[in-house]
Amino acid sequence: MGLSGIDAVVFGVTDMAEAKRFLDDWGTRAVSVSPDRLVYETRDGGQVIVRPADAADLPGATAAEKARELLKATGVAAVAGSAFFSKGRGENLLRFCFAKKDADLDEACARLRKL
């Protein structure tokens, strides 16, 4: 199985400096860095965009709300990251299942690209 075609992933985080350190250490290339927006490029050309968790253009105040908004906008389901952590953690994460047929993953990627 080859997952391909994700052009960009947008994350909301509570600590922009920590996110920057992680992306620098991970081996991504900084494209644009500002206090409220980090844009990095992966080795295969995908973009990782990081915004503060409370940025007005990120939908939903909680991970569960974000998952519902994503499902409503794209038909792609995700599980709130908070379901996997102790209270108050994981609100900036969504978890996806990749144990799917290639055709289903390709369709999900196409839908996510339209965001």
CNS distance restraints for C-alpha pairs under 8 A (distance, minus, plus):
assign (resid   1 and name CA) (resid 102 and name CA) 6.59 0.50 0.50
assign (resid   2 and name CA) (resid 102 and name CA) 7.73 0.50 0.50
assign (resid   3 and name CA) (resid 102 and name CA) 7.76 0.50 0.50
assign (resid   3 and name CA) (resid 105 and name CA) 7.38 0.50 0.50
assign (resid   3 and name CA) (resid 106 and name CA) 7.65 0.50 0.50
assign (resid   4 and name CA) (resid 106 and name CA) 7.77 0.50 0.50
assign (resid   5 and name CA) (resid 106 and name CA) 7.74 0.50 0.50
assign (resid   5 and name CA) (resid 109 and name CA) 6.55 0.50 0.50
assign (resid   5 and name CA) (resid 110 and name CA) 7.75 0.50 0.50
assign (resid   6 and name CA) (resid  46 and name CA) 6.39 0.50 0.50
assign (resid   6 and name CA) (resid 109 and name CA) 6.03 0.50 0.50
assign (resid   6 and name CA) (resid 112 and name CA) 7.98 0.50 0.50
assign (resid   6 and name CA) (resid 113 and name CA) 6.83 0.50 0.50
assign (resid   7 and name CA) (resid  45 and name CA) 7.50 0.50 0.50
assign (resid   7 and name CA) (resid  46 and name CA) 4.77 0.50 0.50
assign (resid   7 and name CA) (resid  47 and name CA) 6.09 0.50 0.50
assign (resid   7 and name CA) (resid 113 and name CA) 6.71 0.50 0.50
assign (resid   8 and name CA) (resid  46 and name CA) 5.48 0.50 0.50
assign (resid   8 and name CA) (resid  47 and name CA) 4.37 0.50 0.50
assign (resid   8 and name CA) (resid  48 and name CA) 5.72 0.50 0.50
assign (resid   8 and name CA) (resid  49 and name CA) 7.05 0.50 0.50
assign (resid   8 and name CA) (resid 113 and name CA) 7.51 0.50 0.50
assign (resid   9 and name CA) (resid  46 and name CA) 7.97 0.50 0.50
assign (resid   9 and name CA) (resid  47 and name CA) 6.33 0.50 0.50
assign (resid   9 and name CA) (resid  48 and name CA) 5.10 0.50 0.50
assign (resid   9 and name CA) (resid  49 and name CA) 6.05 0.50 0.50
assign (resid  10 and name CA) (resid  48 and name CA) 6.12 0.50 0.50
assign (resid  10 and name CA) (resid  49 and name CA) 4.63 0.50 0.50
assign (resid  10 and name CA) (resid  50 and name CA) 5.74 0.50 0.50
assign (resid  10 and name CA) (resid  51 and name CA) 7.41 0.50 0.50
assign (resid  11 and name CA) (resid  48 and name CA) 7.68 0.50 0.50
assign (resid  11 and name CA) (resid  49 and name CA) 6.24 0.50 0.50
assign (resid  11 and name CA) (resid  50 and name CA) 4.83 0.50 0.50
assign (resid  11 and name CA) (resid  51 and name CA) 6.14 0.50 0.50
assign (resid  11 and name CA) (resid  53 and name CA) 7.74 0.50 0.50
assign (resid  11 and name CA) (resid  92 and name CA) 7.16 0.50 0.50
assign (resid  11 and name CA) (resid  93 and name CA) 7.68 0.50 0.50
assign (resid  12 and name CA) (resid  50 and name CA) 5.87 0.50 0.50
assign (resid  12 and name CA) (resid  51 and name CA) 4.83 0.50 0.50
assign (resid  12 and name CA) (resid  52 and name CA) 5.11 0.50 0.50
assign (resid  12 and name CA) (resid  53 and name CA) 3.97 0.50 0.50
assign (resid  12 and name CA) (resid  54 and name CA) 7.36 0.50 0.50
assign (resid  12 and name CA) (resid  55 and name CA) 7.56 0.50 0.50
assign (resid  12 and name CA) (resid  58 and name CA) 7.26 0.50 0.50
assign (resid  12 and name CA) (resid  92 and name CA) 5.60 0.50 0.50
assign (resid  12 and name CA) (resid  93 and name CA) 7.96 0.50 0.50
assign (resid  13 and name CA) (resid  19 and name CA) 7.28 0.50 0.50
assign (resid  13 and name CA) (resid  50 and name CA) 6.95 0.50 0.50
assign (resid  13 and name CA) (resid  51 and name CA) 6.29 0.50 0.50
assign (resid  13 and name CA) (resid  52 and name CA) 5.03 0.50 0.50
assign (resid  13 and name CA) (resid  53 and name CA) 4.53 0.50 0.50
assign (resid  13 and name CA) (resid  92 and name CA) 5.73 0.50 0.50
assign (resid  14 and name CA) (resid  52 and name CA) 5.88 0.50 0.50
assign (resid  14 and name CA) (resid  53 and name CA) 5.40 0.50 0.50
assign (resid  14 and name CA) (resid  54 and name CA) 7.93 0.50 0.50
assign (resid  14 and name CA) (resid  92 and name CA) 7.58 0.50 0.50
assign (resid  15 and name CA) (resid  19 and name CA) 6.32 0.50 0.50
assign (resid  15 and name CA) (resid  52 and name CA) 7.30 0.50 0.50
assign (resid  16 and name CA) (resid  20 and name CA) 6.13 0.50 0.50
assign (resid  16 and name CA) (resid  35 and name CA) 7.39 0.50 0.50
assign (resid  16 and name CA) (resid  36 and name CA) 7.60 0.50 0.50
assign (resid  16 and name CA) (resid  50 and name CA) 7.67 0.50 0.50
assign (resid  16 and name CA) (resid  51 and name CA) 7.44 0.50 0.50
assign (resid  16 and name CA) (resid  52 and name CA) 6.58 0.50 0.50
assign (resid  17 and name CA) (resid  21 and name CA) 6.29 0.50 0.50
assign (resid  18 and name CA) (resid  22 and name CA) 6.20 0.50 0.50
assign (resid  19 and name CA) (resid  23 and name CA) 6.21 0.50 0.50
assign (resid  19 and name CA) (resid  50 and name CA) 7.63 0.50 0.50
assign (resid  20 and name CA) (resid  24 and name CA) 6.07 0.50 0.50
assign (resid  20 and name CA) (resid  38 and name CA) 7.32 0.50 0.50
assign (resid  21 and name CA) (resid  25 and name CA) 6.06 0.50 0.50
assign (resid  22 and name CA) (resid  26 and name CA) 5.92 0.50 0.50
assign (resid  23 and name CA) (resid  27 and name CA) 6.56 0.50 0.50
assign (resid  23 and name CA) (resid  28 and name CA) 5.81 0.50 0.50
assign (resid  23 and name CA) (resid  40 and name CA) 7.47 0.50 0.50
assign (resid  24 and name CA) (resid  28 and name CA) 6.02 0.50 0.50
assign (resid  24 and name CA) (resid  29 and name CA) 7.26 0.50 0.50
assign (resid  24 and name CA) (resid  30 and name CA) 7.60 0.50 0.50
assign (resid  27 and name CA) (resid  42 and name CA) 7.70 0.50 0.50
assign (resid  28 and name CA) (resid  40 and name CA) 5.99 0.50 0.50
assign (resid  28 and name CA) (resid  41 and name CA) 5.57 0.50 0.50
assign (resid  28 and name CA) (resid  42 and name CA) 4.99 0.50 0.50
assign (resid  28 and name CA) (resid  43 and name CA) 6.76 0.50 0.50
assign (resid  29 and name CA) (resid  40 and name CA) 5.31 0.50 0.50
assign (resid  29 and name CA) (resid  41 and name CA) 5.13 0.50 0.50
assign (resid  29 and name CA) (resid  42 and name CA) 6.63 0.50 0.50
assign (resid  30 and name CA) (resid  38 and name CA) 7.72 0.50 0.50
assign (resid  30 and name CA) (resid  39 and name CA) 6.24 0.50 0.50
assign (resid  30 and name CA) (resid  40 and name CA) 4.45 0.50 0.50
assign (resid  30 and name CA) (resid  41 and name CA) 6.51 0.50 0.50
assign (resid  31 and name CA) (resid  38 and name CA) 7.91 0.50 0.50
assign (resid  31 and name CA) (resid  39 and name CA) 5.41 0.50 0.50
assign (resid  31 and name CA) (resid  40 and name CA) 5.18 0.50 0.50
assign (resid  31 and name CA) (resid  41 and name CA) 6.62 0.50 0.50
assign (resid  32 and name CA) (resid  37 and name CA) 7.72 0.50 0.50
assign (resid  32 and name CA) (resid  38 and name CA) 5.89 0.50 0.50
assign (resid  32 and name CA) (resid  39 and name CA) 5.00 0.50 0.50
assign (resid  32 and name CA) (resid  40 and name CA) 6.94 0.50 0.50
assign (resid  33 and name CA) (resid  37 and name CA) 6.21 0.50 0.50
assign (resid  33 and name CA) (resid  38 and name CA) 4.66 0.50 0.50
assign (resid  33 and name CA) (resid  39 and name CA) 6.31 0.50 0.50
assign (resid  34 and name CA) (resid  38 and name CA) 6.12 0.50 0.50
assign (resid  36 and name CA) (resid  51 and name CA) 5.80 0.50 0.50
assign (resid  36 and name CA) (resid  52 and name CA) 6.18 0.50 0.50
assign (resid  37 and name CA) (resid  49 and name CA) 7.03 0.50 0.50
assign (resid  37 and name CA) (resid  50 and name CA) 5.68 0.50 0.50
assign (resid  37 and name CA) (resid  51 and name CA) 4.98 0.50 0.50
assign (resid  37 and name CA) (resid  52 and name CA) 7.49 0.50 0.50
assign (resid  38 and name CA) (resid  48 and name CA) 7.86 0.50 0.50
assign (resid  38 and name CA) (resid  49 and name CA) 5.59 0.50 0.50
assign (resid  38 and name CA) (resid  50 and name CA) 4.96 0.50 0.50
assign (resid  38 and name CA) (resid  51 and name CA) 6.72 0.50 0.50
assign (resid  39 and name CA) (resid  47 and name CA) 6.69 0.50 0.50
assign (resid  39 and name CA) (resid  48 and name CA) 5.78 0.50 0.50
assign (resid  39 and name CA) (resid  49 and name CA) 4.57 0.50 0.50
assign (resid  39 and name CA) (resid  50 and name CA) 6.52 0.50 0.50
assign (resid  40 and name CA) (resid  47 and name CA) 5.60 0.50 0.50
assign (resid  40 and name CA) (resid  48 and name CA) 5.11 0.50 0.50
assign (resid  40 and name CA) (resid  49 and name CA) 6.45 0.50 0.50
assign (resid  41 and name CA) (resid  45 and name CA) 5.79 0.50 0.50
assign (resid  41 and name CA) (resid  46 and name CA) 5.61 0.50 0.50
assign (resid  41 and name CA) (resid  47 and name CA) 4.53 0.50 0.50
assign (resid  41 and name CA) (resid  48 and name CA) 6.16 0.50 0.50
assign (resid  42 and name CA) (resid  46 and name CA) 5.21 0.50 0.50
assign (resid  42 and name CA) (resid  47 and name CA) 6.15 0.50 0.50
assign (resid  42 and name CA) (resid  48 and name CA) 7.32 0.50 0.50
assign (resid  51 and name CA) (resid  55 and name CA) 6.49 0.50 0.50
assign (resid  53 and name CA) (resid  58 and name CA) 7.46 0.50 0.50
assign (resid  53 and name CA) (resid  92 and name CA) 6.48 0.50 0.50
assign (resid  54 and name CA) (resid  58 and name CA) 7.31 0.50 0.50
assign (resid  54 and name CA) (resid  61 and name CA) 7.39 0.50 0.50
assign (resid  59 and name CA) (resid  65 and name CA) 7.68 0.50 0.50
assign (resid  59 and name CA) (resid  66 and name CA) 5.85 0.50 0.50
assign (resid  59 and name CA) (resid  69 and name CA) 6.84 0.50 0.50
assign (resid  60 and name CA) (resid  64 and name CA) 7.86 0.50 0.50
assign (resid  60 and name CA) (resid  65 and name CA) 4.73 0.50 0.50
assign (resid  60 and name CA) (resid  66 and name CA) 4.62 0.50 0.50
assign (resid  60 and name CA) (resid  69 and name CA) 7.04 0.50 0.50
assign (resid  61 and name CA) (resid  65 and name CA) 6.36 0.50 0.50
assign (resid  61 and name CA) (resid  66 and name CA) 7.13 0.50 0.50
assign (resid  62 and name CA) (resid  66 and name CA) 6.22 0.50 0.50
assign (resid  62 and name CA) (resid  91 and name CA) 5.49 0.50 0.50
assign (resid  62 and name CA) (resid  92 and name CA) 7.52 0.50 0.50
assign (resid  63 and name CA) (resid  67 and name CA) 6.10 0.50 0.50
assign (resid  63 and name CA) (resid  80 and name CA) 4.77 0.50 0.50
assign (resid  63 and name CA) (resid  81 and name CA) 6.23 0.50 0.50
assign (resid  63 and name CA) (resid  82 and name CA) 6.48 0.50 0.50
assign (resid  63 and name CA) (resid  90 and name CA) 7.29 0.50 0.50
assign (resid  63 and name CA) (resid  91 and name CA) 4.56 0.50 0.50
assign (resid  63 and name CA) (resid  92 and name CA) 6.03 0.50 0.50
assign (resid  63 and name CA) (resid  93 and name CA) 6.32 0.50 0.50
assign (resid  63 and name CA) (resid  94 and name CA) 6.57 0.50 0.50
assign (resid  64 and name CA) (resid  68 and name CA) 6.29 0.50 0.50
assign (resid  64 and name CA) (resid  79 and name CA) 7.31 0.50 0.50
assign (resid  64 and name CA) (resid  80 and name CA) 4.84 0.50 0.50
assign (resid  64 and name CA) (resid  81 and name CA) 7.95 0.50 0.50
assign (resid  64 and name CA) (resid  82 and name CA) 7.70 0.50 0.50
assign (resid  64 and name CA) (resid  91 and name CA) 7.86 0.50 0.50
assign (resid  65 and name CA) (resid  69 and name CA) 6.14 0.50 0.50
assign (resid  66 and name CA) (resid  70 and name CA) 6.10 0.50 0.50
assign (resid  66 and name CA) (resid  80 and name CA) 7.70 0.50 0.50
assign (resid  67 and name CA) (resid  71 and name CA) 6.18 0.50 0.50
assign (resid  67 and name CA) (resid  77 and name CA) 6.91 0.50 0.50
assign (resid  67 and name CA) (resid  78 and name CA) 5.53 0.50 0.50
assign (resid  67 and name CA) (resid  79 and name CA) 6.35 0.50 0.50
assign (resid  67 and name CA) (resid  80 and name CA) 6.04 0.50 0.50
assign (resid  67 and name CA) (resid  94 and name CA) 6.83 0.50 0.50
assign (resid  68 and name CA) (resid  72 and name CA) 6.11 0.50 0.50
assign (resid  68 and name CA) (resid  77 and name CA) 7.89 0.50 0.50
assign (resid  69 and name CA) (resid  73 and name CA) 6.06 0.50 0.50
assign (resid  70 and name CA) (resid  74 and name CA) 5.88 0.50 0.50
assign (resid  70 and name CA) (resid  75 and name CA) 7.18 0.50 0.50
assign (resid  70 and name CA) (resid  76 and name CA) 6.63 0.50 0.50
assign (resid  70 and name CA) (resid  77 and name CA) 7.13 0.50 0.50
assign (resid  70 and name CA) (resid  78 and name CA) 7.76 0.50 0.50
assign (resid  71 and name CA) (resid  75 and name CA) 4.52 0.50 0.50
assign (resid  71 and name CA) (resid  76 and name CA) 5.00 0.50 0.50
assign (resid  71 and name CA) (resid  77 and name CA) 5.19 0.50 0.50
assign (resid  71 and name CA) (resid  78 and name CA) 7.44 0.50 0.50
assign (resid  73 and name CA) (resid 115 and name CA) 7.95 0.50 0.50
assign (resid  74 and name CA) (resid 111 and name CA) 5.65 0.50 0.50
assign (resid  74 and name CA) (resid 112 and name CA) 6.52 0.50 0.50
assign (resid  74 and name CA) (resid 115 and name CA) 7.86 0.50 0.50
assign (resid  75 and name CA) (resid 111 and name CA) 7.75 0.50 0.50
assign (resid  76 and name CA) (resid 108 and name CA) 6.07 0.50 0.50
assign (resid  76 and name CA) (resid 111 and name CA) 7.50 0.50 0.50
assign (resid  76 and name CA) (resid 112 and name CA) 7.65 0.50 0.50
assign (resid  77 and name CA) (resid  96 and name CA) 7.28 0.50 0.50
assign (resid  78 and name CA) (resid  94 and name CA) 5.92 0.50 0.50
assign (resid  78 and name CA) (resid  95 and name CA) 5.47 0.50 0.50
assign (resid  78 and name CA) (resid  96 and name CA) 5.03 0.50 0.50
assign (resid  78 and name CA) (resid  97 and name CA) 7.59 0.50 0.50
assign (resid  79 and name CA) (resid  83 and name CA) 7.42 0.50 0.50
assign (resid  79 and name CA) (resid  94 and name CA) 5.61 0.50 0.50
assign (resid  79 and name CA) (resid  95 and name CA) 5.06 0.50 0.50
assign (resid  79 and name CA) (resid  96 and name CA) 6.60 0.50 0.50
assign (resid  80 and name CA) (resid  90 and name CA) 7.56 0.50 0.50
assign (resid  80 and name CA) (resid  91 and name CA) 7.18 0.50 0.50
assign (resid  80 and name CA) (resid  93 and name CA) 6.49 0.50 0.50
assign (resid  80 and name CA) (resid  94 and name CA) 4.89 0.50 0.50
assign (resid  80 and name CA) (resid  95 and name CA) 6.43 0.50 0.50
assign (resid  81 and name CA) (resid  85 and name CA) 7.10 0.50 0.50
assign (resid  81 and name CA) (resid  89 and name CA) 7.91 0.50 0.50
assign (resid  81 and name CA) (resid  90 and name CA) 4.54 0.50 0.50
assign (resid  81 and name CA) (resid  91 and name CA) 5.95 0.50 0.50
assign (resid  81 and name CA) (resid  92 and name CA) 7.01 0.50 0.50
assign (resid  81 and name CA) (resid  93 and name CA) 4.54 0.50 0.50
assign (resid  81 and name CA) (resid  94 and name CA) 4.82 0.50 0.50
assign (resid  81 and name CA) (resid  95 and name CA) 6.01 0.50 0.50
assign (resid  82 and name CA) (resid  86 and name CA) 7.31 0.50 0.50
assign (resid  82 and name CA) (resid  87 and name CA) 7.21 0.50 0.50
assign (resid  82 and name CA) (resid  88 and name CA) 7.29 0.50 0.50
assign (resid  82 and name CA) (resid  89 and name CA) 5.79 0.50 0.50
assign (resid  82 and name CA) (resid  90 and name CA) 4.16 0.50 0.50
assign (resid  82 and name CA) (resid  91 and name CA) 5.25 0.50 0.50
assign (resid  82 and name CA) (resid  93 and name CA) 7.29 0.50 0.50
assign (resid  83 and name CA) (resid  90 and name CA) 7.54 0.50 0.50
assign (resid  84 and name CA) (resid  90 and name CA) 7.17 0.50 0.50
assign (resid  85 and name CA) (resid  89 and name CA) 5.62 0.50 0.50
assign (resid  85 and name CA) (resid  90 and name CA) 5.93 0.50 0.50
assign (resid  98 and name CA) (resid 105 and name CA) 7.19 0.50 0.50
assign (resid 100 and name CA) (resid 104 and name CA) 6.31 0.50 0.50
assign (resid 100 and name CA) (resid 105 and name CA) 6.46 0.50 0.50
assign (resid 101 and name CA) (resid 105 and name CA) 6.42 0.50 0.50
assign (resid 102 and name CA) (resid 106 and name CA) 6.08 0.50 0.50
assign (resid 103 and name CA) (resid 107 and name CA) 6.21 0.50 0.50
assign (resid 104 and name CA) (resid 108 and name CA) 6.19 0.50 0.50
assign (resid 105 and name CA) (resid 109 and name CA) 6.15 0.50 0.50
assign (resid 106 and name CA) (resid 110 and name CA) 6.22 0.50 0.50
assign (resid 107 and name CA) (resid 111 and name CA) 6.27 0.50 0.50
assign (resid 108 and name CA) (resid 112 and name CA) 6.15 0.50 0.50
assign (resid 109 and name CA) (resid 113 and name CA) 6.06 0.50 0.50
assign (resid 110 and name CA) (resid 114 and name CA) 6.81 0.50 0.50
assign (resid 111 and name CA) (resid 115 and name CA) 7.42 0.50 0.50
